[in-house]
């Protein structure tokens, strides 16, 4: 039986890049209007954005404790925390794809159910919307960019290539942490405009 360390690094990198492209393509395709969407689905689907915020927040905490563990040289705890964060991020991805397949996109600043927004509310939305868009776009683009780095960091860590792991995680760790934090912020900013 082949072990993770017996695969060539070139093959692992190719698999990581193919996986990254496949995940991005899936998210883009399922978000298209021409894809048939069912008319009815369980109400549980509407809870997925909140579940995603919980998963992102949990990943943030796990990543912070993971950093603490490695600074204390507790490698086993560091591994367990990172694997748990990776599992949570994987569940997040499944929930994210599912939610975006069923639920139409919500625009920041959409009016409430009665269609009325005061002038003060409208001004506040207009002033904060650029901040929301910047956070959302950096969250999305960095999530895409960090995925192959996270997968490669895991490969290096699990195959005990410590120097390569440390060198890569100097970049992947803060980006992954930003993605998890900004995911919660995006949810908190858009949640008042959900119309379900």
Secondary structure, DSSP 4 states (H G I P E B T S, - for coil): ---GGGS-HHHHHHHHHHHHHHHHHHHHHHT-TTS---S---GGGGGHHHHHHHHHHHHHHHHHHHHHHHHTT-HHHHHHHHHHHHHHHHHHHHHHHHHHHHSPP--TT---TT----HHHHHHHHHHHHHHHHHHHHHHHHHHHHHHHHHHHHHHHHTT-HHHHHHHHHHHHHHHHHHHHHHHHHHHHHGGG---
